[in-house]
Structure formats: structure tokens, C-alpha cells
């Protein structure tokens, strides 16, 4: 209400300059929204396999599917 924005980070000030923290926060939030969308659309949090190889193949297949759908949706917008 006072126009304040309070950002808390465990990164040292030498790593992230103060003037970049607001931009990094907005980028991070966009990434969070993308992952939330991916989890809900492709159920990335549900993996059928138990073996490491099966889990990797299923995860890669889902990510490839997500990127394909994104590219097709973007191409159809034009």
C-alpha cells in the first residue's frame, strides 16, 4: 500500500546487483507460471515408471510433447 516491494534472497549482493533483483524476480515468476502450466497440462508430476531409464524416457517424451504443442500453437497464431 505504500508502494514498497520487499524481496528476500539468499544470494550475496556481489552476485546479484540490487538494480537487477526486480527484473530477476519477474523472470522467475514467469518461469514458475510456465512450470505450473506444464505440470497441469502434461502431468509432469505423475510418472508411471519405476526404473530410472523409464522415468527419463517418459519425462523427455512429455517435454518434447510440450515443446511441440507450444511451437504449433505459436505457428498457428500467425
Contact map, one row per residue, 1 for C-alpha under 8 A:
111100000000000000000000000000000000000000000000000000000000000000000000000000
111100000000000000000000000000000000000000000000000000000000000000000000000000
111110000000000000000000000000000000000000000000000000000000000000000000000000
111111000000000000000000000000000000000000000000000000000000000000000000000000
001111100000000000000000000000000000000000000000000000000000000000000000000000
000111110000000000000000000000000000000000000000000000000000000000000000000000
000011111000000000001100000000000000000000000000000000000000000000000000000000
000001111100000000000000000000000000000000000000000000000000000000000000000000
000000111110000000000000000000000000000000000000000000000000000000000000000000
000000011111000000000000000000000000000000000000000000000000000000000000000000
000000001111101100000000000000000000000000000000000000000000000000000000000000
000000000111111100000000000000000000000000000000000000000000000000000000000000
000000000011111111000000000000000000000000000000000000000000000000000000000000
000000000001111110000000000000000000000000000000000000000000000000000000000000
000000000011111110000000000000000000000000000000000000000000000000000000000000
000000000011111111011000000000000000000000000000000000000000000000000000000000
000000000000111111111000000000000000000000000000000000000000000000000000000000
000000000000100111111000000000000000000000000000000000000000000000000000000000
000000000000000011111100000000000000000000000000000000000000000000000000000000
000000000000000111111111000000000000000000000000000000000000000000000000000000
000000100000000111111111100000000000000000000000000000000000000000000000000000
000000100000000000111111110000000000000000000000000000000000000000000000000000
000000000000000000011111111000000000000000000000000000000000000000000000000000
000000000000000000011111111100000000000000000000000000000000000000000000000000
000000000000000000001111111110000000000000000000000000000000000000000000000000
000000000000000000000111111111000000000000000000000000000000000000000000000000
000000000000000000000011111111100000000000000000000000000000000000000000000000
000000000000000000000001111111110000000000000000000000000000000000000000000000
000000000000000000000000111111111000000000000000000000000000000000000000000000
000000000000000000000000011111111100000000000000000000000000000000000000000000
000000000000000000000000001111111110000000000000000000000000000000000000000000
000000000000000000000000000111111111000000000000000000000000000000000000000000
000000000000000000000000000011111111100000000000000000000000000000000000000000
000000000000000000000000000001111111110000000000000000000000000000000000000000
000000000000000000000000000000111111111000000000000000000000000000000000000000
000000000000000000000000000000011111111100000000000000000000000000000000000000
000000000000000000000000000000001111111110000000000000000000000000000000000000
000000000000000000000000000000000111111111110000000000000000000001000000000000
000000000000000000000000000000000011111111111000000000000000000000000000000000
000000000000000000000000000000000001111111110000000000000000000000000000000000
000000000000000000000000000000000000111111100000000000000000000000000000000000
000000000000000000000000000000000000011111110000000000000000010001000000000000
000000000000000000000000000000000000011111111100000000000000000000000000000000
000000000000000000000000000000000000011101111110000000000010010000000000000000
000000000000000000000000000000000000001000111110000000000000000000000000000000
000000000000000000000000000000000000000000111111000000000000000000000000000000
000000000000000000000000000000000000000000011111100000100110000000000000000000
000000000000000000000000000000000000000000000111110000100000000000000000000000
000000000000000000000000000000000000000000000011111101100100000000000000000000
000000000000000000000000000000000000000000000001111101100000000000000000000000
000000000000000000000000000000000000000000000000111111100000000000000000000000
000000000000000000000000000000000000000000000000111111110000000000000000000000
000000000000000000000000000000000000000000000000001111111000000000000000000000
000000000000000000000000000000000000000000000000111111111100000000000000000000
000000000000000000000000000000000000000000000011111111111110000000000000000000
000000000000000000000000000000000000000000000000000111111111000000000000000000
000000000000000000000000000000000000000000000000000011111111100000000000000000
000000000000000000000000000000000000000000000010100001111111110000000000000000
000000000000000000000000000000000000000000010010000000111111111000000000000000
000000000000000000000000000000000000000000000000000000011111111100000000000000
000000000000000000000000000000000000000000000000000000001111111110000000000000
000000000000000000000000000000000000000001010000000000000111111111000000000000
000000000000000000000000000000000000000000000000000000000011111111100000000000
000000000000000000000000000000000000000000000000000000000001111111110000000000
000000000000000000000000000000000000000000000000000000000000111111111000000000
000000000000000000000000000000000000010001000000000000000000011111111100000000
000000000000000000000000000000000000000000000000000000000000001111111110000000
000000000000000000000000000000000000000000000000000000000000000111111111000000
000000000000000000000000000000000000000000000000000000000000000011111111100000
000000000000000000000000000000000000000000000000000000000000000001111111110000
000000000000000000000000000000000000000000000000000000000000000000111111111000
000000000000000000000000000000000000000000000000000000000000000000011111111100
000000000000000000000000000000000000000000000000000000000000000000001111111110
000000000000000000000000000000000000000000000000000000000000000000000111111111
000000000000000000000000000000000000000000000000000000000000000000000011111111
000000000000000000000000000000000000000000000000000000000000000000000001111111
000000000000000000000000000000000000000000000000000000000000000000000000111111
000000000000000000000000000000000000000000000000000000000000000000000000011111
